[in-house]
Amino acid sequence: MKFTILFLTLVFGGLLLAQDSKTLTLKSGDKITGQVVEETDTTLTIINPLMGQMVINKSDLKERVITVKLMSGDKIGGTLVSRSATEIVVATAFGNVSIPADQIDTIDEAGTSVQTVRHTPFGTTVVSSSAGSDEWFFSKERLMDVWFDPTGYTIGKNKLYMSGLSWGFGLTDKVQVTSRWTSYFINDFNIRPKVTFFKSGTIESETAAAAGIHMHTRGLPGKYKWVDDRWDDYNGNGVRGGYVRLGSTKNENGNYNDGFGEGDQMWFELFGAYTISKLRTGGDGRMNTTFGASAVMYPDEDIAPRLFAAFDTDVTQSVKVMAEIFYDAYYPETQNFGSDSKMATPLHFDIGFLTNRITFSEDFWIGFHFQRPFVSFYWKI
């Protein structure tokens, strides 16, 4: 009999939660999920499947000041009252506002500004930042690339980006333009527009798809092909094979022109990516999985395709861990260059992390990973 009552209670509670489940956070740190059945100016009455009906004083609720950016571009700021899979309720200067989850683009946590002394490899500096929160929906950074492969997202409207190799600007929330500034030194005017053409879902789970093209007026791609006559030691030992950059040709001395600044043909790269982004259990950060492909097309060369699957997750608001597996027959490993040997497999792996905690600014991110160039960094404002 007791088992039957418990079973019915769980089933009934589950049905209630399925109808309009909300999660309330108390100042004590406790979280209570259930259906709000009554609300007054000072209290909330909620039914939890295990603890039954409870009356909670609004004064006991933890205040979380947030700014909600809508898909339309509008922003709503206030105190988070409650959150469910279908909506969030924000207390604003003009009353409580219910915002459908499928209309929300991002949620920023607002906090008091604090100054901390940070010791970094670049020296000691004083950094002003928002006070941390034990709950958060989005980290301080949403990736537009996992290392050098794209995600379904763009940089964001009016955001300026600068890295050790490229720079970029967000024209809108769905359109960005980047360019490899290091190639300017060889007169390679290049431009890489990217568009998020599809985005759907809610805070809990959303998907985004993007595509673009990287166009170059000259230069050689960062892809490599194997040739059997790469080296000639001129000592009677004959020729040896090795890797040369895609598009390189032999000169009158029989050597391959594959150095920086070589190549006078126009070429381009097509790419696309599909990202699945899910809110982690408890609402602290996100887990993102991306599937994508790219193809380099250079005159008189075979198409160089690349397929990849990447994963990144928020460890904290300032630390991301990333992993990737990719198929690329034109990407030799570092040891292949050193030994002039063919790569054993076109499958490659990469893993590493990205953070802004060891730098002089919260806008400056630095990462370390397994594949070359091993260290990456960028500044975004």
Secondary structure, DSSP 8 states (H G I E B T S, - for coil): -HHHHHHHHHHHHHHHHHHHEEEEEBTTS-EEEEEEEEE-SSEEEEEETTTEEEEEEGGGB---EEEEEETTS-EEEEEEEEE-SSEEEEEETTEEEEEEGGGEEEEEE---EEEEEEEETTEEEEEEEE---S--SS-S---SEETTEE-S----TT-EEEESS-EEEESSSSEEEEE-GGGGGGT--EEEEEEEEEEEE-SSEEEEEEEEEEEESSS--S-EEEEEEEEE-SSSS-EEEEEEETT-EE-TTS-EE-STT---S-EEEEEEEEEEEEE-TTS-SEEEEEEEEEEEE-TTS--EEEEEEEEEEEEETTEEEEEEEEE-TT---HHHHHHT---S-SEEEEEEEEESTTSSSTTEEEEEESSTT-EEEEEE-
